[in-house]
């Protein structure tokens, strides 16, 4: 058996014996490529059952404010979708403990969603396969946004907010503070003024629906099968109750996506521009905290500037 030296292997074995009443034992534990901020391990049992163990990000990880509860948030997403929308394939939660008593660290244990990260295959898909996938993704968003809450705000930790305007501005302000913490060069005053000026538009959103913020074709938490069909999610760590249009998938939606969604959503109105502004700020901060190979910051800064310019024009 191979595993990380930091893993409490004896405690994991005891957990498995207790959960499965000694009907199966741990055969192999291996680290799997992360599909989220949380650290993932594949546990193979003696009967070849495959489970996924999730533990929090390493203590040295640099997290944004909205990522502080990534493990508990991911657990809450799966539990909520399991209970309220069984048509969405998510890992089934088998055991969990956020108190750190069982394993000495917070964790949750789930079934494994079989397949491959969509982001690894989407670029090589034919145009027809991409259209089919985009249509599926639209249907997927339609099924998740059918879930509603009486208040706006984070799924976890619950922080009920009476309006979408307050929830959104709070979300954006937390990202701006993350940027200020590391002295990132951003037009803070212009952003805050523009959002304050246009935020009344957000009062048109009166129903709080489930929003998986990072949902997009390049989200490693989306899982596809060998044929490229979407089979489920595994790695969703950020969700809020709000306007589904804030999800990243609405940044550059395709016609096929709208076909699956069943409706066309205007992209360039004030709301759409505010959402592009928010997503751009988050990407810029993420790239500073955890640089990627994609060099997303330049494109995000272009979109931020363009959004501010359009909002200024609409404000006159």
C-alpha positions as CSV (number, residue, x, y, z in Angstrom):
1,X,0.0,0.0,0.0
2,X,1.3,3.4,-0.9
3,X,0.1,6.6,0.8
4,X,1.3,10.0,1.9
5,X,3.2,9.9,5.2
6,X,0.9,12.5,6.6
7,X,-2.1,10.3,6.2
8,X,-3.3,8.5,9.4
9,X,-3.4,5.1,7.8
10,X,-4.3,3.0,10.9
11,X,-7.2,5.4,11.7
12,X,-8.4,5.1,8.0
13,X,-8.3,1.3,8.3
14,X,-10.4,1.4,11.5
15,X,-12.9,3.8,9.8
16,X,-13.3,1.4,6.9
17,X,-13.8,-1.6,9.2
18,X,-16.3,0.2,11.3
19,X,-18.2,1.6,8.2
20,X,-18.3,-1.6,6.4
21,X,-18.6,-3.8,9.5
22,X,-15.4,-5.7,8.7
23,X,-16.8,-7.0,5.4
24,X,-13.9,-5.3,3.5
25,X,-10.4,-4.1,4.3
26,X,-8.2,-1.5,2.8
27,X,-6.1,-2.9,0.0
28,X,-4.5,0.3,-1.4
29,X,-4.4,4.0,-0.8
30,X,-3.0,6.4,-3.4
31,X,-3.1,10.2,-3.9
32,X,-5.1,11.2,-6.9
33,X,-4.7,14.5,-8.9
34,X,-6.6,17.2,-7.2
35,X,-9.9,18.2,-8.7
36,X,-10.5,20.9,-6.1
37,X,-8.7,22.7,-3.4
38,X,-9.1,19.7,-1.1
39,X,-6.7,16.9,-1.1
40,X,-8.0,13.6,-2.5
41,X,-7.1,10.0,-2.0
42,X,-8.4,6.9,-3.8
43,X,-9.0,4.0,-1.4
44,X,-9.4,0.6,-3.0
45,X,-10.9,-2.1,-0.8
46,X,-10.2,-5.8,-0.8
47,X,-13.5,-6.4,-2.7
48,X,-12.3,-3.8,-5.3
49,X,-14.7,-1.1,-4.1
50,X,-13.3,2.3,-4.8
51,X,-13.8,5.2,-2.4
52,X,-12.6,8.8,-2.3
53,X,-11.2,10.4,0.9
54,X,-11.1,14.2,1.0
55,X,-9.2,16.2,3.6
56,X,-8.5,19.9,3.8
57,X,-5.9,21.7,1.8
58,X,-2.4,21.7,3.3
59,X,-1.9,24.3,6.0
60,X,0.6,26.2,3.8
61,X,-2.0,26.7,1.0
62,X,-2.9,30.2,0.2
63,X,-6.6,30.5,0.2
64,X,-9.0,33.3,-0.7
65,X,-11.6,34.3,1.9
66,X,-14.4,32.5,0.2
67,X,-12.3,29.3,0.1
68,X,-11.7,29.1,3.8
69,X,-14.3,26.4,4.4
70,X,-13.6,24.5,1.2
71,X,-13.9,21.0,2.7
72,X,-17.1,21.7,4.6
73,X,-18.5,23.5,1.6
74,X,-17.8,20.6,-0.8
75,X,-19.4,18.2,1.7
76,X,-22.4,20.4,2.0
77,X,-22.8,20.6,-1.8
78,X,-22.8,16.8,-2.2
79,X,-25.2,16.3,0.7
80,X,-27.6,18.9,-0.5
81,X,-27.6,17.6,-4.1
82,X,-28.0,14.0,-2.9
83,X,-31.0,14.9,-0.8
84,X,-32.8,17.3,-3.2
85,X,-31.8,16.4,-6.7
86,X,-30.8,12.8,-7.2
87,X,-30.8,13.3,-11.0
88,X,-27.4,15.1,-10.6
89,X,-24.7,12.5,-10.2
90,X,-22.4,13.4,-7.3
91,X,-20.3,11.3,-4.9
92,X,-22.4,9.6,-2.3
93,X,-21.2,10.6,1.2
94,X,-20.5,7.5,3.3
95,X,-18.9,9.1,6.3
96,X,-17.7,12.5,7.5
97,X,-16.3,14.2,10.5
98,X,-15.4,17.9,10.6
99,X,-14.5,17.8,14.3
100,X,-11.1,16.1,13.6
101,X,-11.8,13.4,16.2
102,X,-11.9,10.4,13.9
103,X,-8.7,10.8,11.8
104,X,-7.1,13.8,13.5
105,X,-8.1,15.9,10.5
106,X,-11.5,17.0,9.1
107,X,-12.5,14.6,6.3
108,X,-15.3,13.1,4.3
109,X,-15.5,9.7,2.6
110,X,-17.5,9.1,-0.6
111,X,-18.1,6.7,-3.4
112,X,-16.0,7.5,-6.5
113,X,-17.6,9.0,-9.6
114,X,-16.1,6.9,-12.4
115,X,-14.7,8.7,-15.4
116,X,-12.2,11.4,-16.4
117,X,-11.9,15.1,-15.8
118,X,-13.7,16.8,-18.6
119,X,-11.1,19.5,-18.9
120,X,-8.5,17.0,-20.0
121,X,-10.5,15.9,-23.0
122,X,-12.7,18.9,-24.1
123,X,-10.0,20.6,-26.2
124,X,-9.6,17.5,-28.3
125,X,-13.3,17.0,-28.9
126,X,-14.8,17.3,-32.4
127,X,-17.1,20.2,-32.9
128,X,-20.2,17.9,-32.8
129,X,-19.0,16.3,-29.6
130,X,-18.5,19.8,-28.1
131,X,-22.0,20.8,-29.0
132,X,-23.4,17.7,-27.4
133,X,-21.4,18.3,-24.3
134,X,-22.3,22.0,-24.1
135,X,-26.0,21.0,-24.5
136,X,-25.5,18.5,-21.6
137,X,-23.9,21.2,-19.5
138,X,-26.9,23.5,-20.1
139,X,-29.2,20.8,-18.9
140,X,-27.0,20.2,-15.9
141,X,-27.2,23.9,-14.9
142,X,-31.0,23.8,-15.5
143,X,-31.3,20.9,-13.0
144,X,-29.1,22.5,-10.3
145,X,-30.7,26.0,-10.5
146,X,-34.1,24.4,-9.8
147,X,-32.9,24.2,-6.2
148,X,-34.0,27.3,-4.2
149,X,-33.4,28.8,-0.8
150,X,-35.4,31.3,1.2
151,X,-32.2,33.5,1.7
152,X,-29.2,34.5,-0.3
153,X,-25.5,33.8,0.6
154,X,-23.0,31.0,1.0
155,X,-24.2,27.4,1.1
156,X,-21.5,26.9,3.8
157,X,-21.0,28.4,6.3
158,X,-24.6,29.5,6.2
159,X,-24.8,33.3,6.3
160,X,-28.4,34.2,5.4
161,X,-28.6,37.5,3.5
162,X,-32.0,39.1,2.7
163,X,-31.1,40.3,-0.8
164,X,-28.9,39.3,-3.8
165,X,-27.5,42.8,-3.9
166,X,-26.0,42.4,-0.4
167,X,-24.8,38.9,-1.0
168,X,-23.1,39.8,-4.3
169,X,-21.4,42.9,-3.0
170,X,-20.2,41.0,0.0
171,X,-18.7,38.3,-2.2
172,X,-17.0,40.9,-4.4
173,X,-15.7,42.8,-1.4
174,X,-14.1,39.7,0.1
175,X,-12.2,39.2,-3.2
176,X,-11.1,42.8,-3.2
177,X,-9.8,42.5,0.3
178,X,-7.9,39.4,-0.7
179,X,-6.2,41.5,-3.4
180,X,-5.5,44.4,-1.0
181,X,-3.9,42.0,1.4
182,X,-1.1,41.3,-1.1
183,X,-1.0,44.8,-2.6
184,X,-2.3,43.7,-6.0
185,X,-2.5,46.5,-8.6
186,X,-6.3,46.9,-9.2
187,X,-8.5,50.0,-9.7
188,X,-10.2,49.5,-6.3
189,X,-11.9,52.9,-6.1
190,X,-13.3,52.6,-9.6
191,X,-14.5,49.0,-9.0
192,X,-16.2,49.9,-5.7
193,X,-17.8,53.1,-7.1
194,X,-19.1,51.3,-10.2
195,X,-20.5,48.4,-8.3
196,X,-22.2,50.7,-5.7
197,X,-23.7,52.7,-8.6
198,X,-25.1,49.7,-10.5
199,X,-25.9,47.3,-7.7
200,X,-29.6,48.3,-7.4
201,X,-30.0,46.3,-10.7
202,X,-29.3,43.1,-8.7
203,X,-32.6,43.6,-6.8
204,X,-34.3,42.2,-9.8
205,X,-33.0,38.8,-8.6
206,X,-35.7,37.8,-6.1
207,X,-35.2,34.0,-5.9
208,X,-32.1,32.5,-4.4
209,X,-31.0,29.5,-6.6
210,X,-28.1,27.2,-6.2
211,X,-25.0,28.5,-8.0
212,X,-21.8,26.3,-8.5
213,X,-19.5,29.2,-9.0
214,X,-16.6,27.4,-10.8
215,X,-18.8,25.4,-13.1
216,X,-17.3,25.5,-16.7
217,X,-15.9,23.2,-19.3
218,X,-12.4,23.7,-17.8
219,X,-13.5,22.9,-14.3
220,X,-11.6,19.7,-13.3
221,X,-14.5,18.7,-11.1
222,X,-16.7,17.9,-14.1
223,X,-16.4,14.2,-14.9
224,X,-17.0,12.6,-18.4
225,X,-17.0,9.0,-19.6
226,X,-14.9,7.5,-22.4
227,X,-17.3,8.8,-25.0
228,X,-17.0,12.4,-23.7
229,X,-20.5,12.5,-22.1
230,X,-20.9,14.3,-18.8
231,X,-21.5,11.8,-16.0
232,X,-21.3,14.0,-12.8
233,X,-19.3,16.2,-10.6
234,X,-16.5,15.6,-8.2
235,X,-14.7,18.6,-6.8
236,X,-17.2,21.4,-6.4
237,X,-16.0,23.5,-3.5
238,X,-17.7,26.9,-3.9
239,X,-21.5,27.3,-4.0
240,X,-23.9,30.1,-3.1
241,X,-27.6,30.8,-3.1
242,X,-28.0,33.5,-5.7
243,X,-28.2,34.2,-9.4
244,X,-27.1,31.2,-11.5
245,X,-25.7,33.6,-14.1
246,X,-22.7,34.2,-11.8
247,X,-21.4,30.7,-12.6
248,X,-18.3,30.8,-14.8
249,X,-20.1,28.8,-17.5
250,X,-22.1,31.9,-18.3
251,X,-18.9,33.9,-19.2
252,X,-18.7,32.6,-22.8
253,X,-21.8,30.4,-23.3
254,X,-22.4,28.7,-26.6
255,X,-25.7,28.3,-28.6
256,X,-25.7,24.6,-27.7
257,X,-25.4,25.4,-24.0
258,X,-28.5,27.7,-24.2
259,X,-30.3,24.9,-26.0
260,X,-29.7,22.6,-23.0
261,X,-30.6,25.4,-20.6
262,X,-33.9,25.9,-22.5
263,X,-33.6,29.7,-22.6
264,X,-31.2,32.5,-23.7
265,X,-29.7,34.7,-21.1
266,X,-28.5,38.2,-22.0
267,X,-24.8,38.5,-21.4
268,X,-24.0,42.2,-21.8
269,X,-26.6,43.9,-19.6
270,X,-25.6,45.6,-16.3
271,X,-25.9,42.3,-14.4
272,X,-23.8,40.4,-16.8
273,X,-21.1,43.1,-16.7
274,X,-21.1,43.1,-12.9
275,X,-20.7,39.3,-13.0
276,X,-17.8,39.5,-15.5
277,X,-16.2,42.1,-13.3
278,X,-16.4,39.8,-10.2
279,X,-15.1,36.7,-12.1
280,X,-12.2,38.8,-13.4
281,X,-11.2,40.0,-10.0
282,X,-11.3,36.5,-8.6
283,X,-9.2,35.1,-11.4
284,X,-6.6,37.9,-11.0
285,X,-6.3,37.2,-7.2
286,X,-6.3,33.4,-7.7
287,X,-3.4,33.7,-10.2
288,X,-1.4,35.7,-7.6
289,X,-2.1,33.3,-4.8
290,X,-1.8,30.1,-6.9
291,X,-0.2,30.8,-10.3
292,X,-1.3,28.4,-13.1
293,X,0.2,27.5,-16.4
294,X,-2.7,29.0,-18.4
295,X,-1.7,32.6,-17.7
296,X,-5.3,33.6,-17.2
297,X,-4.5,37.0,-15.5
298,X,-3.9,39.0,-18.7
299,X,-7.3,38.0,-20.2
300,X,-9.0,38.6,-16.9
301,X,-7.5,42.1,-16.7
302,X,-8.7,42.8,-20.2
303,X,-12.2,41.7,-19.3
304,X,-12.1,43.8,-16.1
305,X,-11.1,46.9,-17.9
306,X,-13.8,46.3,-20.6
307,X,-16.5,45.7,-18.0
308,X,-15.6,48.9,-16.1
309,X,-15.7,50.9,-19.3
310,X,-19.1,49.6,-20.4
311,X,-20.5,50.1,-16.9
312,X,-19.2,53.7,-17.0
313,X,-20.9,54.3,-20.3
314,X,-24.2,52.8,-19.1
315,X,-24.0,55.0,-16.0
316,X,-24.0,58.2,-17.9
